Amino acid sequence: MHIKVSVSGCVKCKKLVENVRKALEETVINAQLEKVTDMNEIAELGVMITLSLVTDDEVVSTGKVLIPNPDNPEPNT
């Protein structure tokens, strides 16, 4: 699995990357995590906003901070 997170460096972007790493650690999923910061490359992913999550070339989420375990939610900061 290849996971790409488009980020601009904002607090929410950093939190999303942290949450994805945490989720990968909590599961046994073998995945490559890549932070994408280049706006042209972000556009090639099919999104026009930073703070997006793409797995295996499929856009999963845009514009929000996902949490690793919905049964134990943390505030979306």
N, C-alpha and C positions, 0 to 999 in steps of 0.2 A: 504494500500500500504506500502511496506517495501522497503526503499531505502538504498543501501549500497554504500559508497564511499571509494575506496581503496586509502590510502594516506601513504606517507612516512614522511611527515612533511615539505616538501619543500614549497616554496612560492606559486607555482601553485596549489599544493594540498590544501593548506589552502584557496586559492581563490575559488577553486571549491566547497569546503564545504560551504563557505560563500555564494556563488551564489545559491547553492541548497537551503540553508536556506531562502535566500531572495525570491526565486521563490515560496517556500512553503508559505511564509508569504503573498505574493502578490496574491496568489490563495486561493481557499477554499478547497484545497486538504488536506485530513487527511492522513498523512503519518508518519511513524516512520523512522527517519534518524539515520543511524549507520555508524560511521567511522571504517574502518577495517585497522589495521596496521600490523597484523601478516602475514608474507609472506606465510605461509602454508595455512592460511585461504583465502588469496587473490588468491592463486593458485586454491583452491577449488571453487572459484567463476567462474573459467574458463578464467581468465586473467593472463598474465604473466608480467604485468606492473602496477606500481602504477599510480595513477591518472586515475581511471576508475569509471564509474557510472553504478550501477546495480539496476534495479527496479524489484521487485518480481521475482528474480532469472534470469532475462534476462539482458545480457550485452547491455547497451544502448550506451556507449561511452568509448573510451580509448585514453589516450595520449593527451587530450586537455581540456582546461578550457572552459566550457560551460557558456554562459551568460543567465541570467534569462529572459530578454525581448529582443528578436531580433529586435524589432522596435526602441529600444533605446540602441544600443550597447555600451559597455564599452570596452576599450582595453584589450586584452588577455595578462595579465602580469604574 
